[in-house]
Amino acid sequence: METDTHIDEERGGFLDGYQQEDFIPDYRTRAEEKSTTEFPFLGNLVEQNDFREALRQQLTMLSLSERALLLAHYLIDNLDDDGYLRIPPEDILDNLAFSQQLYATEDELLEQLETLQSLEPIGVGARDLRECLLLQIENKPSQTPYIQSAWKIVNAHLENLGAHHYDRIKNTLSISSEELQHAIELITKLNPKPVGDNSPQLYKNQNIIPEFLVEQNEAGLFTVSLMKGSTELRLSSAMMDKLEQLRKARRQGAEKDSHGYLKSKMDAAVWFIEMIKMRENSMLLSMQGIVQLQPEYFQSGDAKQLRPMGLKDIAAITGFDVSTISRVTSTKYAQTDFGVVHLKSLFNQGIANADGDMVTNKEIMDVLSSIVAEEDKSNPISDQEIVAKLATKGYVLARRTVAKYREILHLPAAKMRKGH
């Protein structure tokens, strides 16, 4: 590598760890409010993020129609804790139809996504790292030095940048080493996580209403059921009688038009009820698949008993698409004998340890946290030293993987931990 295009390890590493498979989005649809007396076992804490409220406040300053405002608010609800919109538009539209009975087009949704992406902090609402960085570059004054080169690098050479293939970038874009260096300096000052520094806040007196109930009988077998409220969707008997009367008395003119109109509405209602039943069935089968793969955890409630499990594993059991499993699990909770569980927290990718046994990411991160907690704060250990210590415990990881786990745990780099 040429010395005039050298970037130190920390600067180059800011791109690592953002392309992850089986990403489970963190969004929540509005649940119907229920009294605490109906579910006395529920906790009274729910996780919220201040940045979402700040975005909503910014929306009040814009001249938006009621429909546009509803779509924009719903997009905000679907942002993950880093400010990204990881959910495909078609899945959001599907959830809108089910949860809000609002039918919108993809063009309408994308128009409000542009509105969301115009808010502060710049980069919020991006669908991937590339879009996040491009939004920040495009927001800078046009006269910013090397801005065009930075835009081209992010737009077409983000993978090469992350892999430090600087010569490839220079040759493709026909730029000098100096211009490349300055463009990279501009890029590394961007924020890959628009709201990543906002820590979740807990607010009291807001109940989580679980969608599932997991129980274990005396024989040790688990049963899974949906926790439905007292409201059940059904066709109006009065409207059905009216439709039958119109069918029997159908003639030319107004009554024929009335029969056609009412029948179309009844057909739509039947379709909607069937879709709800299909959705509930997919929810139930997915939850049963999770319990099937995690019996030790649901028996003990000990997170250390969780097996490595990804969305693909549940998809293989149920026959559903991974996107369906993601929608079912990312916003749902289950009531168990040991408390309310967020289904998202049960998904852990795994690696093989030195003995060949699969262990979860959570187990590895727990060990990593212990190693950092026991270090000499006057001389913190580097990521490479953490790699060596993990290896002695049977966990063989690359330095880049350790850096990613450390970032997830909000542990700063060694030089930033000194004295803390």
VOGU-3710 file (C-alpha; in Angstrom, 3 decimals, decimal comma):
1> metdthidee> 0,000/0,000/0,000  1,296/3,436/-0,796  2,265/5,493/2,223  0,575/8,659/0,884  -2,791/6,892/0,918  -2,305/5,156/4,239  -5,163/5,353/6,717  -4,671/4,192/10,279  -6,532/1,183/11,563  -9,137/3,097/13,521
11> rggfldgyqq> -10,062/5,356/10,597  -10,408/2,482/8,141  -12,298/0,332/10,639  -15,257/2,657/10,938  -16,821/0,884/7,956  -16,557/-2,576/9,498  -19,536/-4,474/10,793  -22,428/-2,725/9,064  -23,369/-5,411/6,538  -24,901/-8,096/8,713
21> edfipdyrtr> -27,109/-11,000/7,687  -30,335/-11,785/9,469  -30,669/-8,217/10,675  -33,729/-8,026/12,862  -35,381/-4,661/12,588  -36,540/-2,914/15,699  -39,940/-1,314/15,082  -43,232/-1,537/16,893  -46,800/-1,108/15,749  -49,269/0,510/18,093
31> aeeksttefp> -51,065/-1,993/20,267  -54,564/-1,555/21,609  -54,481/-0,212/25,158  -55,619/-2,621/27,831  -56,049/-2,111/31,554  -53,382/-3,446/33,911  -56,055/-5,349/35,788  -56,669/-7,484/32,693  -53,004/-8,567/32,640  -51,730/-8,114/36,238
41> flgnlveqnd> -48,475/-9,963/35,505  -47,173/-7,407/33,009  -44,184/-5,205/33,720  -44,602/-1,461/33,437  -41,510/-0,479/31,496  -41,227/0,034/27,761  -38,173/1,090/25,781  -38,334/4,344/23,856  -35,790/6,545/22,161  -35,648/10,313/22,470
51> frealrqqlt> -34,523/10,812/18,866  -37,871/9,594/17,528  -39,722/12,227/19,505  -37,280/14,854/18,233  -38,057/13,796/14,665  -41,791/14,048/15,325  -41,301/17,547/16,669  -39,524/18,525/13,454  -42,455/17,209/11,417  -44,770/19,683/13,147
61> mlslserall> -42,824/22,490/11,482  -43,637/21,182/7,999  -46,814/21,658/5,991  -47,925/18,057/5,552  -51,357/16,610/4,919  -52,881/14,358/7,564  -52,186/11,293/5,416  -48,592/12,313/4,715  -48,029/13,005/8,411  -49,364/9,564/9,336
71> lahylidnld> -46,994/7,900/6,873  -44,037/9,943/8,121  -44,819/9,052/11,740  -45,086/5,403/10,827  -41,678/5,509/9,138  -40,219/7,009/12,310  -41,717/4,147/14,326  -39,922/1,720/12,012  -36,432/3,199/12,468  -33,923/1,084/14,349
81> ddgylrippe> -31,913/2,467/17,252  -29,163/3,720/14,914  -31,662/5,723/12,855  -31,716/3,341/9,879  -34,823/2,152/8,040  -33,906/-1,483/7,501  -37,389/-2,704/6,525  -38,279/-2,948/2,810  -41,079/-0,597/1,657  -43,346/-3,502/0,714
91> dildnlafsq> -43,129/-4,881/4,256  -43,937/-1,475/5,749  -46,948/-1,130/3,447  -48,084/-4,599/4,474  -47,821/-3,703/8,162  -49,645/-0,432/7,556  -52,549/-2,297/6,013  -52,774/-4,713/8,919  -52,129/-2,435/11,880  -53,625/0,853/10,695
101> qlyatedell> -55,984/-0,277/7,922  -54,239/2,309/5,765  -53,563/1,373/2,161  -50,794/3,444/0,582  -48,692/3,167/-2,550  -44,938/2,718/-2,578  -44,554/6,133/-4,225  -46,459/7,765/-1,343  -44,248/6,008/1,187  -40,997/6,921/-0,577
111> eqletlqsle> -42,118/10,552/-0,812  -42,440/10,694/2,959  -39,145/8,850/3,331  -37,552/11,785/1,510  -39,261/14,077/4,024  -37,851/12,016/6,887  -34,360/12,051/5,373  -34,468/15,846/5,231  -34,697/16,066/9,039  -31,904/16,302/11,594
121> pigvgardlr> -29,656/14,471/12,205  -28,691/14,148/8,560  -28,486/10,497/7,587  -31,517/9,421/9,593  -33,917/7,277/7,584  -31,146/5,822/5,416  -31,688/2,259/4,265  -28,037/1,265/4,329  -24,599/2,652/5,115  -24,054/3,932/1,572
131> eclllqienk> -27,252/5,986/1,591  -26,494/7,284/5,090  -23,091/8,628/4,050  -24,373/9,997/0,736  -27,110/11,954/2,522  -24,481/13,591/4,724  -22,194/14,383/1,795  -25,060/15,846/-0,232  -25,977/18,062/2,715  -22,563/19,717/2,763
141> psqtpyiqsa> -21,992/22,985/0,873  -21,217/22,348/-2,790  -17,928/24,223/-2,484  -16,596/21,788/0,131  -13,155/20,623/-1,070  -13,021/17,119/-2,546  -16,763/16,621/-2,041  -17,294/15,235/-5,544  -14,567/12,642/-5,133  -15,962/11,664/-1,720
151> wkivnahlen> -19,435/11,216/-3,228  -18,092/9,019/-6,032  -16,102/6,861/-3,622  -19,074/6,264/-1,322  -21,496/5,726/-4,183  -19,471/3,193/-6,160  -16,461/2,118/-4,100  -17,607/1,718/-0,509  -16,538/-1,936/-0,442  -13,124/-1,052/-1,859
161> lgahhydrik> -12,781/1,679/0,763  -13,642/-0,706/3,581  -11,110/-3,226/2,225  -8,434/-0,483/1,838  -8,134/-1,102/-1,912  -6,971/2,467/-2,517  -5,089/1,818/-5,768  -8,233/0,334/-7,284  -10,208/3,458/-6,343  -7,547/5,808/-7,743
171> ntlsisseel> -7,299/3,970/-11,038  -11,057/3,715/-11,539  -11,808/7,356/-10,683  -8,591/8,721/-12,204  -7,713/10,797/-9,148  -4,391/11,533/-7,489  -3,165/10,083/-4,228  -3,532/13,484/-2,591  -7,130/13,878/-3,751  -7,951/10,370/-2,572
181> qhaielitkl> -6,429/11,048/0,841  -8,442/14,251/1,327  -11,650/12,621/0,106  -11,170/9,742/2,554  -10,533/12,212/5,372  -13,855/13,856/4,538  -15,645/10,486/4,506  -14,187/9,331/7,820  -15,584/12,454/9,501  -19,124/11,377/8,568
191> npkpvgdnsp> -21,300/9,548/11,065  -22,089/5,937/10,048  -24,737/5,782/12,787  -26,860/8,959/12,695  -28,326/8,476/16,168  -26,146/5,658/17,454  -25,095/7,646/20,506  -28,658/7,979/21,765  -29,094/5,436/24,529  -32,536/3,926/25,105
201> qlyknqniip> -34,546/5,510/27,906  -37,063/3,731/30,097  -40,365/5,393/30,904  -42,724/4,171/33,563  -46,448/3,548/33,379  -46,370/2,269/29,798  -47,198/-1,418/29,546  -45,841/-3,932/27,083  -48,673/-6,133/25,860  -47,297/-9,550/24,811
211> eflveqneag> -48,788/-11,250/21,774  -47,903/-14,812/22,856  -48,309/-16,965/25,945  -45,783/-19,785/26,454  -46,699/-22,300/29,167  -45,156/-25,558/30,352  -47,455/-28,308/31,594  -46,765/-30,900/34,289  -45,340/-33,294/31,702  -42,743/-30,674/30,731
221> lftvslmkgs> -44,299/-29,984/27,327  -44,692/-26,431/26,062  -47,877/-24,934/24,669  -47,955/-21,702/22,661  -51,064/-19,568/22,232  -51,976/-16,089/21,068  -53,079/-13,626/23,716  -56,109/-12,127/22,021  -58,332/-9,421/23,461  -62,084/-9,587/23,688
231> telrlssamm> -62,603/-7,997/20,250  -62,987/-10,386/17,315  -63,469/-9,411/13,702  -66,644/-10,730/12,083  -69,057/-9,773/9,338  -72,099/-7,750/10,317  -75,172/-9,985/10,307  -77,330/-6,949/9,440  -75,212/-6,226/6,377  -75,292/-9,884/5,351
241> dkleqlrkar> -79,109/-9,893/5,590  -79,256/-6,655/3,590  -77,024/-8,150/0,901  -79,258/-11,221/0,666  -82,363/-9,034/0,340  -80,747/-7,055/-2,468  -79,651/-10,245/-4,199  -83,204/-11,628/-4,202  -84,751/-8,341/-5,298  -82,028/-7,430/-7,751
251> rqgaekdshg> -83,348/-5,388/-10,657  -82,141/-2,740/-13,069  -81,211/0,670/-11,673  -80,487/1,749/-8,137  -80,974/-1,601/-6,425  -78,578/-3,302/-8,820  -75,963/-0,633/-8,117  -76,558/-0,956/-4,373  -76,148/-4,728/-4,538  -72,866/-4,433/-6,470
261> ylkskmdaav> -71,487/-1,795/-4,090  -72,409/-3,703/-0,927  -71,106/-6,995/-2,317  -67,737/-5,425/-3,149  -67,428/-4,116/0,402  -68,424/-7,469/1,904  -65,882/-9,262/-0,309  -63,193/-6,847/0,856  -64,162/-7,494/4,494  -64,000/-11,262/3,971
271> wfiemikmre> -60,561/-10,891/2,390  -59,351/-8,709/5,264  -60,543/-11,192/7,915  -58,857/-14,058/6,051  -55,609/-12,085/5,911  -55,784/-11,494/9,662  -56,281/-15,226/10,240  -53,326/-16,032/7,988  -51,197/-13,505/9,842  -52,156/-14,981/13,228
281> nsmllsmqgi> -51,367/-18,453/11,914  -47,914/-17,368/10,742  -47,308/-15,733/14,128  -48,300/-18,896/16,000  -46,227/-21,231/13,825  -43,189/-18,953/14,110  -43,445/-18,825/17,899  -43,833/-22,595/18,053  -40,679/-22,914/15,939  -38,749/-20,681/18,352
291> vqlqpeyfqs> -39,849/-22,727/21,366  -38,949/-25,920/19,494  -35,377/-24,665/18,966  -34,947/-23,160/22,441  -36,470/-25,641/24,960  -33,675/-25,226/27,526  -34,127/-21,460/27,565  -37,913/-21,546/27,987  -37,546/-24,102/30,759  -34,947/-22,174/32,745
301> gdakqlrpmg> -35,231/-18,561/31,634  -31,402/-18,432/31,605  -30,115/-16,466/28,600  -26,943/-18,564/28,660  -29,073/-21,528/27,598  -29,954/-19,855/24,286  -28,779/-21,791/21,256  -27,445/-20,044/18,143  -30,547/-19,214/16,110  -31,161/-17,036/13,072
311> lkdiaaitgf> -34,213/-16,026/11,107  -33,310/-18,651/8,516  -33,631/-21,409/11,119  -37,239/-20,497/11,903  -37,971/-20,023/8,211  -36,748/-23,582/7,571  -39,085/-24,986/10,242  -42,183/-23,032/9,226  -41,688/-22,843/5,469  -42,167/-19,059/5,551
321> dvstisrvts> -39,841/-16,487/3,982  -37,166/-14,887/6,161  -38,914/-11,513/5,697  -42,102/-12,991/7,166  -40,235/-14,322/10,207  -38,613/-10,905/10,625  -41,987/-9,145/10,650  -43,455/-11,662/13,094  -40,610/-11,569/15,611  -39,090/-8,087/15,531
331> tkyaqtdfgv> -41,986/-6,308/17,243  -43,491/-9,084/19,339  -43,282/-10,162/22,971  -44,092/-13,431/24,738  -45,355/-13,949/28,286  -43,465/-16,821/29,918  -43,189/-18,311/33,401  -40,129/-16,125/34,019  -41,426/-12,843/32,583  -42,079/-10,989/29,332
341> vhlkslfnqg> -39,536/-11,710/26,575  -38,823/-9,669/23,455  -38,549/-12,196/20,627  -35,810/-10,166/18,957  -33,514/-10,879/21,904  -33,740/-14,640/21,310  -31,956/-14,507/17,955  -28,233/-15,013/18,212  -25,824/-16,030/15,497  -23,196/-18,483/16,646
351> ianadgdmvt> -19,664/-19,656/15,961  -17,843/-22,869/16,770  -15,514/-22,800/19,757  -12,243/-24,699/20,042  -14,127/-27,889/20,932  -16,334/-27,613/17,867  -19,448/-26,718/19,882  -21,646/-23,857/18,676  -21,809/-20,885/21,038  -23,919/-17,735/20,751
361> nkeimdvlss> -22,706/-14,229/20,090  -24,150/-13,255/23,461  -21,952/-15,779/25,261  -18,884/-14,461/23,477  -19,777/-10,847/24,263  -20,268/-11,738/27,943  -16,747/-13,179/28,041  -15,395/-10,152/26,180  -17,051/-7,820/28,692  -15,476/-9,738/31,564
371> ivaeedksnp> -12,032/-9,501/29,979  -12,326/-5,716/29,591  -13,742/-5,318/33,105  -10,727/-7,116/34,590  -8,070/-5,201/32,619  -5,613/-2,740/34,147  -7,281/0,617/33,453  -3,928/2,355/33,460  -2,841/0,100/30,608  -5,941/-1,139/28,726
381> isdqeivakl> -5,519/-4,127/26,450  -5,827/-3,800/22,674  -8,281/-5,664/20,464  -5,489/-8,018/19,412  -4,762/-8,825/23,057  -8,478/-9,480/23,584  -8,318/-11,896/20,633  -5,479/-13,756/22,385  -7,315/-13,914/25,724  -10,505/-15,152/24,044
391> atkgyvlarr> -8,453/-17,852/22,296  -7,197/-19,149/25,644  -10,838/-19,555/26,668  -11,687/-21,482/23,506  -13,153/-18,657/21,390  -11,193/-18,114/18,176  -12,151/-14,777/16,596  -10,605/-12,310/14,186  -9,581/-8,875/15,453  -12,205/-7,215/13,254
401> tvakyreilh> -14,916/-9,397/14,838  -13,738/-8,447/18,322  -13,888/-4,766/17,342  -17,450/-5,227/16,107  -18,534/-6,939/19,337  -16,818/-4,258/21,392  -18,743/-1,591/19,477  -22,044/-3,408/20,038  -21,258/-3,464/23,769  -20,485/0,291/23,654
411> lpaakmrkgh> -16,922/-0,348/24,834  -14,498/2,264/23,464  -11,117/1,457/21,951  -8,206/0,793/24,302  -6,743/4,322/24,236  -10,188/5,742/25,100  -10,579/3,372/28,088  -7,337/4,476/29,716  -7,970/5,812/33,192  -11,711/4,936/33,125
//
